[in-house]
Amino acid sequence: MPNNIHFLDDSPINKPEQDLFNFKYYAERVQKLIQLNSSNSDPITIGIHGKWGEGKTSFLNLIENKIEHFEKKEGDKEYLKFHFNPWRYSSEDEMLFDFFDALSKMFYVKENTNLQEVGKWISKYSKYLKAVKISATVGIPKIFNSKVSFDVDEIFQALGEDLKGDKLTLDSLKDKVNDAIKAVNFKVVVFIDDLDRLDKEEIYTVLKLIKLNANFSNFIFIVNLDSTQVAKAIKHRYGDNIEDGKFFIEKIINIPIHLPRIEEEDLKEFFRKMLFQVKTNLGINSSERFEDEFKQIDMEFSSSYFSSPREIIRVLNSFFIGAFAIAEEINLRDLFWIEYIKIKNGECYGLIKNYSNKSTFSTFESIIDFNDEYHSKDAVNGTRKDIIEKSSSVSDIINSLFPINHKESTFFNNKLDSDLLEKELRINSIEHFDKYFSYHTVRKISATKINKIEKLVKEKDSKELGLLILSLFSDENQHYKVLYRMETLIKSIEEIHERNFFYEFLFKNFELIPDSKKDMYGLDYRIRLIELTASILNKDLENDNEKISLQLAENLDIYQLCHFTRKFKDDKLFKKQFEKSIAIKAQEFEIAPPFYKDPVDSPNKMIMHYWKLGNEVEFNKYIEKTITCEENIKLLIRNFPSFWNNSYFGALEQENYEYMKTLIDVGFIYKKIFEFNPELVNSVDFGTYEFSSIEECTIEENLEQFIYWYKKQKNRNDKID
């Protein structure tokens, strides 16, 4: 990354070669007119009109450039340039007096004696204005700006000036200044910038300076202003509305010049050059992804989105800050436009930024479109409606960043691909949304690491891959997020050899994946990945997946193998191999404790099924050997009732009992119950015993229900016999 990282410069241009908007052609014409006006001694005020950030200062600089160098004919005057910055002063009086002091000193520095004479009279003129100011404080009568004189001796002595004997007025002093300027054959060009940035009293002071106090002969004032803003500031002095303010400006400004319109192509080229500079200053390693994202920003640019070149600079600098912090973790195109919204509509940006603080993110939703009133029939509802109502200026951008996700249909293909959005690090993916506002990945999943996993898979680097996955799961609070990203990878790898490598790596290294957490379906993280992998292999009709499927199965224990097997359809011939493997692995079970000891394990019945199918004799022997106590009988029966919502067992209903009969010798089980607890067997009267099919049942109740069904069917069979 380069050492000279910096923001985009917002300074105005100073030379024609810096002009990116072709202002110089018009500025040269304006400059030429000023030069051709050299022989005219009347004071002139030129106003450069333009909005904030449109380039008024740059245009002024282009006019000033070499304005004093031109071919002169007889009678033409030399030009002196004087820059006056009203921003430097803390009061109106200070601003007014310092204008003349600085102007007089400009003449004093010239060797020409006549020029120094101009400076002398301007200095006296300034001191006279100060005398008037002092007179207002010491009580000396005066009539400002008139030919009525008063005794100035006392005042001028206070100013350190001895003019005793002179009878002076403001008008007579102005005549002295005008005579001195005419004698030296010079014109003075006064440049005043940023008038519209002053407060209303300061604006009025500058306008009064131009109109009343410094309208000397051979003076040209060139003033930059946003006429609308200036009119708003001074309207109260001349009327009730902004038009009164504009009318006064027209009296001050002799020649109004409006900035030339920036052409679409020039603004586009300006944006492209500034964007390229941001890209260079970021110093990020070039990649196909970054290149594509910058190209997309470039292509989506429209001059209608920006009110001025300065606004482009502001947006790009804001974009630079975010990109510098977290470029590799987000989509740069999305970052640019969310930063655009921040600059253009802060209220809308705040609504979007704070959305993550609401409890609106559904567990089942991974795409953000702010339509969070899920039962609403309106296409735009909830938070989205609030955002759109407050964002007319950026509504197109909102719709682009957060397209409406038609959750319940694929009409016109408007259903968004959440996996693709997550992979592309998009802002409307719930996995990445927060990063665009926090600028960090603390408590978030690093997209850089996920991208590196893809790279290591391509390189088939098992060692580094293992270390990287282990580091991703290092934060226990982020396990579920890492799991989602792993699932996305499993689904997204398209190249068959890379896919098979990654699948085999996972199945050989499941110890890297935490297995303690379970989802709402009772599946731990490893089982989720196993079932997902099997589903993909089962649905893939383009490739022969028999070899990789059998290889993966070899790495699984019997419980994992059951989950793997259940995802394959029966038309997959190699599924028979899995079933045989289940039967073989089952023979390795210990008698104590029995494999069915945890009824929550859904594969238990599947193991019984394939074990009995593969070797019925050995299966029956195992069951008989494990029924050594009433407790084991309870555990065995408990495997057959429904396990509702992965939280509680229901009743042993008839269909559960019928399925149990296909696997277990229920007569043998009944005899063992009677052997261990005859009182219980005798207490269950199938004619009067009742139980609910929808309520939660204890393990003892399931045992009673088994006795009930056995007795009921035995009675029916006895009657038939």
HUNORHU-V699772 format. One record per run of one state. SS is the DSSP state (h for helix, s for strand, l for the rest). FROM is the first residue (numbers start at 0). LEN is the number of residues. If there is no record, write none. Layout:
# HUNORHU-V699772
SS;FROM;LEN, SS;FROM;LEN
This chain:
# HUNORHU-V699772
l;0;15, h;15;3, l;18;5, h;23;13, l;36;7, s;43;6, l;49;6, h;55;9, l;64;13, s;77;7, l;84;1, h;85;3, l;88;3, h;91;17, l;108;4, h;112;26, l;138;14, h;152;6, l;158;11, h;169;15, l;184;1, s;185;7, l;192;2, h;194;3, l;197;2, h;199;14, l;213;5, s;218;7, l;225;1, h;226;12, l;238;3, h;241;11, l;252;2, s;254;4, l;258;5, h;263;19, l;282;5, h;287;13, l;300;2, h;302;3, l;305;3, h;308;21, l;329;2, h;331;13, l;344;1, h;345;12, l;357;9, s;366;1, l;367;14, h;381;8, l;389;2, h;391;10, l;401;9, h;410;3, l;413;4, h;417;6, l;423;5, s;428;1, l;429;5, h;434;4, l;438;8, h;446;13, l;459;2, h;461;11, l;472;3, h;475;17, l;492;3, h;495;13, l;508;1, h;509;3, l;512;5, s;517;1, l;518;5, s;523;1, h;524;15, l;539;6, h;545;8, l;553;4, h;557;9, l;566;8, h;574;12, l;586;8, h;594;3, l;597;5, h;602;12, l;614;1, h;615;11, l;626;3, h;629;9, l;638;4, s;642;2, l;644;3, s;647;2, l;649;4, h;653;10, l;663;2, h;665;11, l;676;1, h;677;6, l;683;15, h;698;22, l;720;1
